[in-house]
Amino acid sequence: MTTTSKIRIATADTTNACTLACSEITAAVGLPVHPEFQEIEGDCLILELRLGSELQAAPPKHLAAAVGNGAPAVDLLSAWNEHASGQIPPKLCRDVLGSLYDDMPNVAHRALDDNLATAVWDRSDSSWHLAVPSSCDAQPIVGLSHRRGYSHRFTSLEAASIRSGLAS
């Protein structure tokens, strides 16, 4: 079974925040960084990042120390090693929008622009909204899902499952 190193960080949601945070973390830990999921809450961007490759899993406490010492523009929320579970079962997404044909909420545009599954908290209806980008016959599409209640956030595994369902 392979293991992947992951971290969850928070930073200010500014222009190119994901790119800047990934560059800073790459410099701090010396491993390539791959964003897997982002969450927007107010002016804060929370990113779940995969570090290195499955062959390079590092101890979480070493990652935490490296990020804490070498990446001052981000706040480390957690670090862990995750075992690869193999194929992610696809999840059906009933609300799918095509970028050329449908009006899309801001979270869908953000997911397409960043090519990254994106969740956002909407205070007006007290729910999380998740947009997962994919493509169908070379047409950009976005699967949308929502969940009521603040404590029931989405995870990168759920986003991957929806993306897998969109791709099939």
C-alpha positions as CSV (number, residue, x, y, z in Angstrom):
1,M,0.0,0.0,0.0
2,T,1.3,3.4,-0.9
3,T,1.3,6.5,1.4
4,T,1.0,10.1,0.5
5,S,2.0,13.1,2.6
6,K,-0.7,15.8,2.9
7,I,-1.1,19.1,4.6
8,R,-4.0,21.5,5.1
9,I,-3.1,25.2,5.2
10,A,-4.9,28.5,5.5
11,T,-3.8,31.8,3.8
12,A,-5.4,35.0,2.7
13,D,-7.6,34.6,-0.4
14,T,-5.8,37.0,-2.7
15,T,-5.0,36.9,-6.4
16,N,-2.9,33.8,-7.2
17,A,-3.1,32.7,-3.5
18,C,-3.0,29.0,-4.4
19,T,0.1,29.4,-6.6
20,L,1.9,31.6,-4.1
21,A,1.2,29.2,-1.2
22,C,2.3,26.2,-3.2
23,S,5.6,27.9,-4.2
24,E,6.3,28.9,-0.6
25,I,5.6,25.4,0.7
26,T,7.7,23.8,-2.1
27,A,10.6,26.0,-1.1
28,A,10.1,25.2,2.6
29,V,9.8,21.4,2.4
30,G,11.8,20.7,-0.8
31,L,9.1,18.6,-2.3
32,P,6.7,19.3,-5.2
33,V,3.2,20.4,-4.0
34,H,-0.1,19.5,-5.7
35,P,-3.3,21.2,-4.6
36,E,-6.2,18.8,-4.4
37,F,-9.0,20.8,-2.8
38,Q,-9.7,24.4,-1.8
39,E,-12.2,25.9,0.6
40,I,-13.2,29.6,0.7
41,E,-14.5,31.1,3.8
42,G,-14.7,34.9,3.8
43,D,-11.3,36.2,2.9
44,C,-9.5,33.0,4.0
45,L,-8.4,30.3,1.5
46,I,-7.9,26.8,3.0
47,L,-6.0,24.4,0.8
48,E,-5.4,20.6,1.0
49,L,-2.1,19.8,-0.6
50,R,-0.4,16.6,-1.6
51,L,3.4,16.8,-1.1
52,G,6.0,14.8,-3.1
53,S,5.0,11.5,-4.5
54,E,3.7,8.3,-3.0
55,L,7.3,7.1,-2.8
56,Q,8.3,10.0,-0.7
57,A,5.9,10.1,2.3
58,A,7.5,12.2,5.0
59,P,6.7,12.1,8.8
60,P,3.9,14.6,9.4
61,K,5.8,16.3,12.3
62,H,8.8,17.0,10.0
63,L,6.5,18.5,7.4
64,A,4.8,20.6,10.1
65,A,8.1,21.9,11.3
66,A,9.4,22.7,7.8
67,V,6.2,24.6,6.8
68,G,6.0,26.4,10.2
69,N,9.6,27.6,9.8
70,G,9.8,28.2,6.1
71,A,6.4,29.4,5.0
72,P,5.4,32.4,7.0
73,A,2.5,33.5,4.7
74,V,0.5,30.3,5.5
75,D,-0.9,28.8,8.7
76,L,-0.5,25.1,8.9
77,L,-3.8,23.5,10.1
78,S,-2.8,19.9,9.9
79,A,-0.3,17.4,8.5
80,W,-0.8,13.7,8.0
81,N,0.1,10.6,5.9
82,E,-2.8,9.1,3.9
83,H,-2.8,5.6,2.6
84,A,-3.9,5.2,-1.0
85,S,-7.2,3.4,-1.0
86,G,-7.0,2.4,-4.7
87,Q,-9.8,3.4,-7.1
88,I,-12.3,6.0,-5.8
89,P,-15.9,4.9,-6.4
90,P,-17.6,7.5,-8.6
91,K,-20.5,9.5,-7.2
92,L,-23.5,10.7,-9.2
93,C,-23.8,14.4,-9.4
94,R,-27.3,15.6,-10.4
95,D,-26.5,19.3,-10.9
96,V,-24.0,19.6,-13.8
97,L,-23.5,22.8,-15.7
98,G,-21.7,23.4,-19.0
99,S,-19.5,26.5,-19.1
100,L,-20.7,27.5,-22.6
101,Y,-24.4,27.0,-22.0
102,D,-25.4,27.6,-18.4
103,D,-25.2,30.4,-15.9
104,M,-22.9,29.4,-13.1
105,P,-22.5,30.6,-9.6
106,N,-19.2,32.2,-8.6
107,V,-17.9,29.1,-6.9
108,A,-18.2,27.2,-10.2
109,H,-16.3,29.9,-12.1
110,R,-13.6,29.8,-9.4
111,A,-13.3,26.0,-9.7
112,L,-13.0,26.2,-13.5
113,D,-10.5,29.0,-13.3
114,D,-8.3,27.2,-10.8
115,N,-9.1,23.7,-12.1
116,L,-9.5,22.6,-8.5
117,A,-12.5,21.3,-6.6
118,T,-13.7,24.3,-4.6
119,A,-16.0,24.6,-1.6
120,V,-17.4,27.9,-0.3
121,W,-19.5,28.7,2.8
122,D,-22.7,30.7,1.9
123,R,-23.9,32.6,5.0
124,S,-27.2,33.5,3.2
125,D,-28.5,29.9,3.2
126,S,-26.2,28.4,5.9
127,S,-24.7,25.8,3.6
128,W,-21.5,24.7,1.9
129,H,-21.4,24.7,-1.9
130,L,-19.0,22.4,-3.7
131,A,-18.0,22.9,-7.4
132,V,-16.0,20.1,-9.1
133,P,-14.5,20.9,-12.5
134,S,-14.3,18.3,-15.2
135,S,-14.8,18.0,-19.0
136,C,-17.2,16.2,-21.3
137,D,-16.2,15.9,-25.0
138,A,-13.6,18.7,-24.4
139,Q,-16.4,21.0,-23.0
140,P,-15.6,22.3,-19.5
141,I,-18.3,21.2,-17.0
142,V,-18.8,21.7,-13.3
143,G,-20.6,19.4,-10.9
144,L,-22.4,21.2,-8.1
145,S,-23.4,19.9,-4.7
146,H,-24.4,21.5,-1.4
147,R,-24.7,20.6,2.2
148,R,-26.5,22.4,5.0
149,G,-24.9,23.2,8.3
150,Y,-21.5,24.6,9.1
151,S,-20.0,21.5,10.6
152,H,-20.7,19.2,7.6
153,R,-17.9,20.4,5.3
154,F,-16.9,18.6,2.1
155,T,-13.6,16.6,1.8
156,S,-11.2,16.2,-1.0
157,L,-12.2,12.5,-1.2
158,E,-15.8,13.5,-1.8
159,A,-14.7,16.0,-4.5
160,A,-12.6,13.2,-6.2
161,S,-15.5,10.9,-6.1
162,I,-17.8,13.5,-7.8
163,R,-15.0,14.2,-10.4
164,S,-14.7,10.5,-11.1
165,G,-18.5,10.4,-11.6
166,L,-18.4,13.3,-14.0
167,A,-15.5,11.8,-16.0
168,S,-17.4,8.5,-16.5
